[in-house]
Structure formats: C-alpha cells, structure tokens
Amino acid sequence: MAERKRVEIPEGAKIKEVQGTEAEFPFDISPMFEGERVRKGDMFVELGGPSQPGFELVLALPEDQVEDMKVTLIGPDLDEMEEGKAYPYAMIYYIAGSQVEEDLEPVIERRNHDFQNYIEGYMHLNQRYDIWIRLSKGALKKGLKSLTEIAHATMFLFKNELPFIEKIEAVYITDKDLVEKILNEVAMPIYEERDARVETLHDEDVDEFYSCTLCQSFAPTNVCVVSPDRPSLCGAISWFDGRAAARVDPEGPNKAIPKGDVVDPVGGEYSGVNEFAKEESGGEYDRIKLHSFFEYPHTSCGCFEVIGFYMPEVDGIGWVHRGYPEPAPNGLTFSTMAGQTGGGKQVIGFLGIGISYFRSKKFIQADGGWYRTVWMPKELKQRIEKYIPEDVRDKIATEEDARTIDELKEFLKKVNHPVVTGVTRPVDGKKITEGWKEEEEEVEEVEEAPAEAEVAEAQPAQQVVQPAQMPMMPQMPAFQMPQIQLPAAQPATAGIKLIIKDAKIVIDKIIVKSEEKKGGK
C-alpha cells in the first residue's frame, strides 16, 4: 500500500505560506457558476491542461499532521505569470477527522471539481492527472491576486459541504519539476492502488450500483453509473468510492442505484439502472447497457479519459486517450471527437470511458471486447497491456503500425485480426460479425458519349454519375432501431417523421432518369 505522508518540499524552493481563513474573497462563490466556461480569449492563464503537467490529490493523514486552513504555494504566483500562457499545476489536500479514512480520498478528491466550479471566473475540468483549469481576466480585474485565495475558498467549501472533514490543509504547486516529481512518485502509485481494489469484485456480486452526477452542470442529461465492472468515465470513482461517498453524504452526487432485474446479462442492462437513467436524464434516455458499445451505450459527459470510436471501413473499434495529440486513423483528434461524444449524449459509434475500464472482465463484452479493438496509441496500450488477452495483444495496432485507415486495413490483414474473419465474443461464444466480405468489383459499361448535335436532338434515357472507385467496405454490424409505436388515437395512415442525428451517409452511385411525359412526346 502506498504510504500516506506530507510531500517533501525541496530546499531553496520558492514558497508562500498563508495561515487561517480569508476575511472575504475577491470573487463570488455560488453553484450558479457551475458550467461557466472560460474561453481562450477571456482567460488570464491556463493551469495544467493539454500542454502542462497537472494533478489533484487528497491524502488522509492523522490530525496532528494537518494544519487546519493553511495554504502553501510552491512556485510562481499569479503576479509572476504572463497573460495567455499555460503553467504546471498541482493541488494537494491533507484531510483529517474522526470519520476520515483512506476509502474517502478519491470521493473528496472528485469534489474538488465540484467546489472549484462554484468560484466565479475559475473553470475546472477533468480530474486526477488530467486537470485543466482556466482563470478569467475578469477575476483578476475584480481583485483576485493569488492562488492562495482559490485554495482558501476551496477548503472553506470542503468543510462547509462535508462536515466530517475536521481539518484540511492545501499545498498548491506551480513549479514544473516538482509537479512532475510528485505526480510520478506519489500520485500515480496511489491512483493505481485505488483502481486495483475493485478487480476481484463483479457486477453480479452486489445488489446496488452507484451514481455520479458531478458532471451534470456541464452535461445535464448525463447518467454516470458506477458498478464493480465499470468505473466512472473520469476514472476517479470506483464502486467502492461510490459506496463510501453515499454513506457519509447520502444527499450528495453519489447515490445508491438498486440493480433491479437483469434485462441483458451480456450487455449489462438492469431494470433499476434504466429507471434511474430515465429519472436523471429528464426522460431523455430510458435504457442503458453498461457493457455495450453499439446498443443503448452508456452516456458520455466530457470528463472521460478515453474515447472509443467505430471505424466501419475495418468494422473495428479504436481507442484514444486525452494525452494523444495526433489524429487517430479516422482522421480525427481526441478534442474533435470529444465534441461529438460528450455533453451527456448516447452516441452510437463513440463512447467515453475511464482508463480503468480496460481492466474490467466485462469490457464492452457485448461487442467483442478486445477482439473488436483494432487500434490505440502506443502510450495507452503499454499502460494497460497486461489486461489485453495474449492471443490478440500483438494484433492491435498503434500509431507505429498505422496512421490511416488504409494502413490499418493492411496491418489487420497481415496479422489476421479477428475482425477480418469474423469476431466471436468470448462471453458466450456467439459470432457477432461475419468478417470482411470480399466483393467482386462491378464493371460498368459506359457508352461512348454522343456528339453535341445528337445531344441537342435527343436526350439519353438515363445518365449515370459514377464517383471515384470506393474501397471495398466490410460488412456493417446490424444496429437494432427502437420500435416506433403510434399513439392509440392516431390513425395508422398518419405520417411518421424520422430524424436521424449524427448519421454519416455515403452515396455509391447517382442515377439520373428523365421523366416521361404523359400522352407521348
């Protein structure tokens, strides 16, 4: 078990210490600021994010090791930062109290996102090692002078909203070398330890799952369901964490969800989860399958660590993590796909997950799991390599093997990936894809174009507009469309309007026919 202790401050480091609470804050604090976005043009500085290291960490310590409401800032403060630039950022909180235990660390840590978004002009996104903060120019114009003020306001909210925290102390770091050192030597081993706890417990072993509604300020219809086999999308909340949070804060964002009856054991569908989804999404969704990629998939908020994306050209699924800046084989970057995936939507073809879901024995098992996975960045693959079945491990491409769809197709053929011949899902031995169908190229006979004079006299019966030869496409999976039922009072002959969202339509051939007039020429 990773040891919990105060971080060591290097000798000679630039330090600012502030003891006690602020008399008043130079900014408003209210839940009304949740969901406030600080756009690039409005920001003073960015902390953490895509270009700089950052993390947040809560450590439970004995009471005599925590100096209540003390803030230590290591590194440059706001008055030494240049407008428009990005800086490293670490937020470490020491907590103590008679009810405080290590099981509560990730729960309290995740509330940092919640409480910091109460601060006017301060935007907090993501979690753990993916934090992305922006401070607005307006906040500094109103009088914000130091990050210690942000720390004091956050600690005030922690103690006010979670009264079992009797003592709290903050260490904020903007020194890049120290941020990276503590992230690698202290924070990452603790995150890994937390994630490993749940591997021996499975969905069928418990009667309740847990919710997380922290991201609903950004994604109002998001329904985050945390089960033993499926952690939160942000990766910060496991089933154990949800249980601990529900016990100490029953009215908080983590509530118990009775499983109810099993509707689909392979897809992971439960009647209790469906009822909860309907209620929490405002009726937007009434079915969710926890371990399905295509059919009633889990909604995606925006804090997800990884995005799964379907590539119909190979009938396979790729995964890309937040830290990978290059385009995936589908030509899209993580940030571009995040806009398509997030917002609390249920999108067929895109799915947000937490990295620790790769550990799950039920990882998208309804759609073949690892045997349907065809691509992921090398960094991500190496991180979770031991959870990939040995017989398919070397058949999953990275950016070193393929950067385009064509390169990916060649790689998958060469290694004889299961998608080429047809995927049989391990959970029940059912063959769910037929593999790539080799089709004979159709050869169109094109008549010689008539002379201009002939065209003027007589129009051809039909013109064929043939686009450039399309590459052979593998057989697409069959998606089940929900049945549309007409209300009882509506006659069966009434028209039905179908709106298909986020669809990609490919036209193979256009045939233009002249309409024959009635009554002859």
N, C-alpha and C positions, 0 to 999 in steps of 0.2 A: 504494500500500500504506500502511495506517495505521501511523504511526510508533509504535515501542515506546519509551516513556520513563517515568520515575518521574512520578507525579502531583504537581502543584504544590499545596502547602499554603498557603492564604491567610494573609496576615499578620494576626496577632491571633486566630487560631483557637485554640480550647481543645484542648490536646494533652497526651497522656500517652504517654511512651516507656518501654519496658521492654526491656532487653538481656539476651540469654542465655536458657537454659532454666530452667524451674521445677524446684526440688529435688524436689517431689512435688505432685501435683494433688489438690484437694479433692473429687474425684469419681472414680468407677471408669471405666476405659476398656476396652471389650471388644466384640467382634462380637455378643455376646449381647443388646446393647441395640438392635441394628438392628430396626426395625419398632416400636419403642416409640413410643406416641402420647402426646402431652401434651394432654389435653383442656382446654377453656376454663376449667373450674372449678379445674383443677390448675396453671394457668400463672401465672408471675410477670409476665412481659411477652411481647409478641409483637414480632418484628422483621421488617420487610418485610411480606409477605402482601398481602391484598386492599386494605387501606386505606392502606398506606405504601409509598413507593418503596424499591426494594432491588435489588441485583445482586451477582454474584460474577464475578471476572475474574482470570485468570492471565496474566502478562506475562513472556516470556523476555527476559532482559537480560544484558549482559556481566558476568562475575564481579566486576569491580571496581566495579560499580554496585549490588551486593546485599550488605547487611549481614546475615550469617547469624544466624537466630533472633531478629532484632529485631522488636518489635511497636510500631506507632504507632497509638494510638487518637485519633481526632479527633471531638470531640463528647462528650455526656454518657455517663458510665459507669453501671453497674447501680445504684450507690448514689444516683444522681440521677434514677432512673426511678421512675415511680409504678406500683404494682402494678395489673395488669389493663389497662394501656394498651398501645398499639402505637406503635412508633418506626421511623424510617427505618434502613436497614442496608446497608452496602456492605462486601464482603470482597475485598480486592485482594492478590494474592500475586505477589511478584517471585521468579523462579527462575533458577538458573544452573547450569551444569555442562558438561562436555565433550560429552555426548550430548544436551544440551537444545537443542531447536530450536523455531521457531515452530509447526511442524506438531503439536507435542505439547501446545500450550497448551490447546486445548479438552478433550483427554483428561484432563490433570491437573486442569483446572477441574471436570470432571464428577465426579472422585473426591472432591472436597470434600463432596459429598452423602454419599458412602460413609463417609468417615472421621469426619465430624462426627456421624453417627448411632451411632458407637461410644461417644460420650460420654453418660454416664448423666444423664438429666434434660434433654437437649437434643434437640429434634426439628427435623430439616432436611428440608424438602420442596421439590420442583421445582428450578429451575436458572436460569442466566443472570439475566434481569431479572424472573423470576417467583418468586424465592426467598421462602420462608415459614418462619420459624423461631419456635419457642416454647421458652422456658426455664421449667422447672417450679419451683414454690415449694420442693419438696423439695431441689433442687440448691442453692438459697441456704441452706437450713437446714443442709445438710451442710458449708457453708463457702465456696461459690463467691462471690467478691466482685467480680470484674472480667472484662470481655470479653477482656482480655489473656491470661487463663488459658485461655480457649477457644482463642484464636489460637495460643498456645504448644503446647497439646495437639494441635491440628490439624497444625501444622508438624512436630511430632515424628512423627506418623503418616505424613505425606507422605515424610519422609526414611527412615523405617523400612521402609515398604512399597514405595517407589520409589527405590531407592538411586542411580539415575542423577541424582537431584536432589542436587547437591553443596552448594548454598547456597539458602536460602529466607528471605524476609522478608515480613512481613504488615503491611498498613495496613487497619485497620477504621475505618469512618466511621459516625457516628450523627447527624451534622449534616445536616438535611434539604436545605438549599440546596446544600451541597457534593455530597451523594449525587446529586441531580438533575443538577447541572452535569457531573459526571464520567460519569454514565450517558449523557447526551445527546452529550457532546463527545468522549468517549474510548471507552466500552464499546460503544455501538450501532454506530459505524462498524467496529469490529473484528468484531463479530458478523456484520454484513452482508458484510464481506470474506470471512469464513470460509464463509458459506453460498453465496456466488457461485462459489467454486472448483470445485464439482462439476457445474455446469450443462453443461459440454461433454462429460461422461462419462456413459455409459448402461449399464444392466444387461447388455446383450448384449456390451459391450466388455471385460468382466472374467470371470475364472474362479471367483472367490471373493467371497462377501459376508462380513459380519462380524456377530457377535452383540454384545449388551449385556445383561448380567444384573444390573446395578446395582440395579434396582428389585425384584428377586425377594424382598428382605426384606419388602416391602410387598405384593407381588403374586407369590406363589410359582409360579404357572403361566404367568406372562408370558413370551412369547418375542419379544424385540425383534430383528428382523433389519434390518440396515443395508445398503442397496445403493446404487449410484450414483444411482438414480432414486427412492429412498425413504430419507430420513434418519431418525434415531431419533425417537420420539414426543415426547421432551422438546425436540427441536430442537438439542441440544448436540453430537451426534455425527454426522458425515458419514462417507461411505465412506472418505475419506482419513484421517479421525481414527481410525476403527476399524483401518485398516491400520497406522498409526503406533503405536497402542497395542499391537496384537498383536505387533509386532516387539520392543518394549522390555520388554513384560511378558506373555510367552506364556501364563502361568497366570492372568492377570487376567480381568476381566469381558468383555473384547473378544477374541473368538477367531474364527479364520477358519472359514467355512462353505463347503465345496465346493458349487457350484451343482448339480451333477449334471445329469440330463437335463431338458429343457424339457417340462413336462406341459401347460401352458396359456400360450402366449406373450402372450395378451391380458390375462388375469387376473394373470399374473406368478407362476405356480406352477412350482416346481422340485423334483425328487425329493430333492436334497440338503437343501433347506430343510425339506421335510416330515419327513425322517429326524431332522434336528436338533430340529424342533419336538416330535416325539414324545418324544425323549430329555429335552429341557429342561423340558417341561411335565409330566413324570412319566406320560406316556401320555394326558393329558387331551385333547390335540389332535394329529392326525397329518396335517392338511392346512392349508396357509396360502397364500392368494393375496395377493401384495403390493399389487396394484393393483385390488382388488375391494372394493366396499362391502357387497355383499349375500352373496356366496357365499364361504364359508371366509375371512372377513376376518381381517386381522392382529389379534392380541390387543392389549388396551389396559391399560397398567399403572395410571397415576394421575398421572404426571408430564407427560402430554400438554399441549400448548399450546392445542389447538383440539379441539372435539368436533363431529363431523358427526352429524346426526340426520335420519332419514327422516320425511317428512310425507305419509302416504297420501292425505290429502284433496286434495293437489295432485300427488301422485306425483313429488315432488321432494325434494332434499336441501338442508338448511340447515347453516350452519357458525357456531359461536360461540366466541370466544376467552376466555381466562381473565379478561381485564380488563373484560369487558362484564357489568355487574351486573344489567341488566334481564332480564325473561323474554323468551325467543325467541317467535316466533309460535305454537309448540306449547304455550305457557303455562309452560314450564319454564326455570329459570335454569341457568347453567353448573354451579353447585355441585350442583344437584339431578340434572342429567344425568350429572355425574361419578360419582355414586354408582351409577348404572345401568351406566355404561360401563367403569369401572375395575376393578381387582382381578385383572388378568391374564386377563380373560374374552374370549371370542369371541362378540360380541353382534351379531346381525343387526338392523340399524336404528340402531345407534350405533357410532361409530368415532372413536378418539382419534388425532390426528396432530400432527406438528410443523409450525409455520408454513412452514418452508422446503419442505415437500412441495408447497405450492401452486406452486412454481417448476417442478416436475417435468413433463416432457413426457408422463409416464405417469400423471398424477394421476387416480386412480380411473377409469382408461380403460375398464375392463370394463363400467362402468355409466354411461358417457356423459361423465364428467369434468365440465368446466364447463357442458356443455349439459344436465346434470341438476341443476346447482346453481341454487337459486331465491332464497336469502336469506343474508345475512351482515351483521353490524354495519358501519356506515359506516367506523369507525376501522380495522377489519380489511381491508375492501375497498380503502380508499385505500392501505393499506400494501402490498398485493400486486396493485394494479390493472394494472400493466404486464404481468402474466403471464396475465391473463384475455383470451381471444380477443375481438377488437374487435367481432365481429358479435353477441356475447351479453353484452358488458360492461354495457350500459345496461339489459339485461333482467333483471339480478339485483337484487332488491330489498334495501333496507336498512331500518333502523327508521324512517327518514324516509318510506318508502313504505308500509310495512305493519308493524303490531304484532300483528295477529291473523291467524288462518287465513283468515277471510272477506276481510279487507283484502288479504291476499296473493293470494287467488284473483282478486280484481278486478284487481289490478296485473298479474298474469301474463297475464290475458286481454287487457288493454289493450295490453301491449307485444308480445303474441303470442309468448310464450316457447316454446321447443321442447317443453316438457312438455305444452303444450296440444294440439299437433297430433301429437306423437309424436317421440321422441328417436332420432336416428340417430347412433351413436357414430362419431367421426372416424377411429378407429384402423383400422377395417376396412369402414366404410360399412354396417354392419348396423343395421337398425332394431330397437331393443330395447324400445320402448314404443309403444303404439297411440294415445296421446293420451287426452284426456278424452272419454269416451263420453257423449253426450247421450242420456238415457233419458227416455221418457215417464213422467210421474207416474202411478202406479197409483191409480185411484179405487175405493175400496172402498164397496160398497153396504151400508149398515148398517140393519138392520130396526129398526122402531120398538120400543122396549122394551115388553115385555108388562106388564100390570098385575100388582100384587103378588099378587092372588088366583090369576092364571094361573100365576105362577112357582111357587106352592105346589103346584099340581096337576100341572104337567108341567115337567120341566127341559128347556131347549133342547138340541138335538143337539150344538151346539158354541158356544163363546164366543170371540170374537176380541178380544184385548187389543192395541190398536194404540198404540205410543208416538207422541210428537210427530213431526211430519214431519222425517225426516233429510235433510240437504243431499245433493245428488247427489254421489256419490263417483266419482272417476276410476278407471279400470281398474287394479287392483293388479298389480305385477310378479309373474311366476311364480317362486317360490323352489323350488329343487331340494332335496327332502328326501333325505338319505342313505338308501341301501337298508338294510333290516334283514334280516340273514341269521340263520336259526336254526342252532344247533349241530347237527352231524350226528346226535348221539344223541337229539336232542329230536324227538318226533313233530310232524308238520306241523299237527296239530289242536290243539297246545298254545296257550294264550292268550298274547297279547303285550301287555305293559303299556307304554304310551307316556306319558312325562312331558314335557309341553311347558312349558319355562321362559320367563319374561318375555314371555308372549303377551298380546295385547290382544284380547278377544273382544267383538264388537259384535252385539247381537241386534236384528234389524229388526222381528220380529213374533213374538208368542207365541200359539199356538192351543191352547186347552184343549178336549179332547174327552171326553165321558162314555163310560165303558167299558160296553159292552153285556153284560149278564149272560147266561150260558149258560142255555138252557132257557126262553127267553122272558122276560116281565116279572117 
